[in-house]
Amino acid sequence: MNRPARPLALFLLLATASFGASAEKVPDCTHPEAWPASIAYVYLKNDGAFGTEIDKGGLAFDKKTVTRLASEKIGKDRVYGEDLYRQVHLVRFAWESRESRETVDVITVSEATNVECSMSDVDIYVISKRLGDYTPSGSVLREPQQQKTPKPKQK
């Protein structure tokens, strides 16, 4: 390698290494059996707010979606020495015993690492009224829906 190419190669190597080091791996606790969703189900069942319908298989544990709404690095945990994150999830349970498409939505707040999703207790907030139509697969940046235009009447 000639002399002028060395500083360029060294710069590219350092730039690439520092870029890779700054990329953080955020814990993925969005799978349906993960700590936030499982504990939310247990709390809903134990609370009794939905009566015995949950006990009779009404609230489908296996038919839920989990969406991470926020994740923030808050330090290191004392057990694993891993980066510790506070995460907020939307957990949406579907009713199996109801014919409507009604859901029970909860927000969970908990701490997680890349090793363990259950680094803390889970704060659970039941959403009693929805004012919007957010869906986990949707986005505020999605394409607007096409409106149907009436066909002109033919004479």
C-alpha positions in Angstrom: 0.0 0.0 0.0 1.5 3.4 -0.9 1.9 6.1 1.6 -1.1 8.4 0.5 -3.5 5.4 0.7 -2.6 4.5 4.3 -4.2 7.5 6.0 -7.3 7.0 3.9 -7.5 3.3 4.8 -6.9 4.1 8.5 -9.6 6.8 8.4 -12.1 4.4 6.8 -11.2 1.6 9.3 -11.8 3.9 12.3 -15.0 5.4 10.8 -16.4 2.0 10.2 -15.4 0.6 13.6 -16.9 3.6 15.5 -20.1 3.4 13.5 -20.5 -0.3 14.3 -19.8 0.4 18.0 -22.4 3.1 18.2 -25.2 0.9 16.9 -27.1 -0.5 19.9 -29.0 -3.7 20.0 -32.3 -2.9 21.7 -33.9 -5.9 23.6 -36.8 -7.5 21.7 -39.6 -8.2 24.2 -42.4 -8.1 21.7 -43.0 -11.8 21.2 -46.4 -12.8 22.6 -44.9 -15.0 25.4 -42.5 -12.4 26.6 -42.6 -10.9 30.1 -44.7 -7.8 29.5 -47.5 -9.6 27.6 -47.6 -12.6 29.9 -47.7 -10.5 33.1 -50.4 -8.2 31.6 -52.6 -11.2 30.9 -52.1 -12.5 34.5 -52.9 -9.1 36.0 -56.1 -8.8 33.8 -57.2 -12.2 34.9 -56.4 -11.6 38.6 -58.0 -8.2 38.6 -61.5 -9.5 37.8 -62.4 -6.3 35.9 -63.7 -8.4 33.0 -65.5 -10.9 35.2 -65.3 -14.7 34.8 -65.2 -14.3 31.0 -61.4 -14.4 31.1 -61.4 -17.7 33.1 -63.7 -19.3 30.6 -61.2 -18.7 27.8 -62.8 -15.5 26.7 -59.7 -13.4 26.4 -57.5 -15.3 24.0 -53.9 -15.5 25.5 -52.6 -16.8 22.2 -54.4 -14.1 20.1 -52.5 -11.0 21.0 -50.2 -8.5 19.4 -47.4 -6.8 21.1 -45.9 -3.5 19.8 -42.9 -1.7 21.3 -43.8 1.9 21.5 -40.6 3.2 23.2 -37.3 2.0 24.4 -34.7 4.1 26.3 -31.3 3.1 27.6 -31.2 3.9 31.3 -27.9 2.4 32.4 -26.4 -0.9 33.3 -28.1 -3.7 35.2 -26.5 -5.1 38.4 -27.0 -8.8 37.5 -25.6 -9.2 34.0 -23.7 -6.0 33.5 -25.7 -5.5 30.3 -27.2 -2.2 29.0 -30.6 -1.7 30.8 -33.6 -0.4 28.8 -36.9 0.9 29.9 -39.5 -0.2 27.4 -43.1 0.7 26.8 -45.4 -1.8 24.9 -48.9 -1.8 23.6 -50.4 -5.3 24.2 -53.7 -5.9 22.4 -55.7 -9.0 23.4 -58.6 -10.3 21.3 -61.8 -11.6 22.7 -62.4 -15.2 21.7 -65.9 -15.4 23.2 -67.3 -12.3 21.6 -68.3 -12.0 18.0 -67.3 -8.4 17.7 -63.7 -7.4 16.9 -63.5 -5.8 20.4 -60.0 -5.9 22.0 -58.6 -5.2 25.4 -55.6 -2.9 25.1 -53.0 -2.4 27.8 -49.8 -0.4 28.0 -46.9 -2.0 29.9 -43.8 -0.3 31.2 -40.9 -2.5 32.3 -37.1 -2.8 32.2 -35.2 -5.3 30.0 -31.7 -6.3 28.8 -30.7 -8.3 25.8 -30.4 -11.3 28.1 -33.6 -10.9 30.0 -37.0 -9.2 29.5 -38.0 -9.5 33.1 -35.5 -7.2 34.8 -38.3 -5.4 36.8 -41.9 -5.6 37.7 -44.3 -4.4 35.0 -46.5 -1.4 35.3 -49.8 -2.1 33.5 -52.3 0.5 32.4 -55.6 -0.7 30.9 -56.8 1.6 28.1 -60.5 2.2 28.8 -61.3 4.3 25.8 -59.6 4.5 22.4 -59.9 7.8 20.6 -58.0 6.8 17.5 -57.6 3.9 15.2 -54.0 2.9 15.6 -53.2 -0.6 14.5 -49.7 -2.2 15.1 -49.3 -3.0 11.4 -50.3 0.5 10.4 -48.3 3.7 10.5 -49.0 7.4 10.6 -46.9 7.6 7.5 -48.8 5.0 5.5 -50.4 5.8 2.3 -53.9 7.3 2.6 -56.7 5.0 1.7 -58.2 5.5 -1.7 -61.6 6.9 -1.6 -64.2 5.4 -3.9 -65.5 7.9 -6.4 -69.0 7.3 -7.6 -69.3 6.4 -11.2 -71.1 8.9 -13.4 -74.6 8.0 -14.3 -75.1 7.0 -17.9 -78.1 8.4 -19.8 
